[in-house]
Amino acid sequence: MIDETGFLKQGHASCGVARQCTGSAGKITSCQIGAFASYVSRHGHAFIDRALYLPKAWAEAPARRSRAHVPEAVESATKPAIARSMIERVLSAKVPFSWVAADSVYGVGDIGIALRRAGKGYVLGVSSKHAFNSWGKAYVSHPA
């Protein structure tokens, strides 16, 4: 399972803190965002990977990055790109899993393509504005 959470923070010294949308607070507020991969089975669940979302304002501020000890190799990436990197690491580590679930933050982009190529199933949420095409059937637009 892939999901993110916000850690409410004040100030400007903690790495990645910025005004951003977080479901934890239900609004745009000062926080850090972490993306997490969890292994879930009938026996329970465990975190197996994590990454801090680095907002573009942080990625483009060398002095700020230096004070927070952010390695030069770390770049700003979208949350779906972070999730794809975590999935690639899990695949490389040969963690046995059949499918991935994630909310609508991750339901766009190439996560589904990467999982299909790896022979893995997935349930990825999408927004209500996302077009959905069923196999063998033409897309029909319905008024909102």
Secondary structure as GFF3:
##gff-version 3
##sequence-region A 1 144
A	DSSP	beta_strand	2	8	.	.	.	ID=ss1
A	DSSP	beta_strand	18	22	.	.	.	ID=ss2
A	DSSP	beta_strand	27	41	.	.	.	ID=ss3
A	DSSP	beta_strand	44	53	.	.	.	ID=ss4
A	DSSP	alpha_helix	56	59	.	.	.	ID=ss5
A	DSSP	alpha_helix	62	67	.	.	.	ID=ss6
A	DSSP	alpha_helix	79	92	.	.	.	ID=ss7
A	DSSP	beta_strand	99	102	.	.	.	ID=ss8
A	DSSP	alpha_helix	111	117	.	.	.	ID=ss9
A	DSSP	beta_strand	121	124	.	.	.	ID=ss10
###
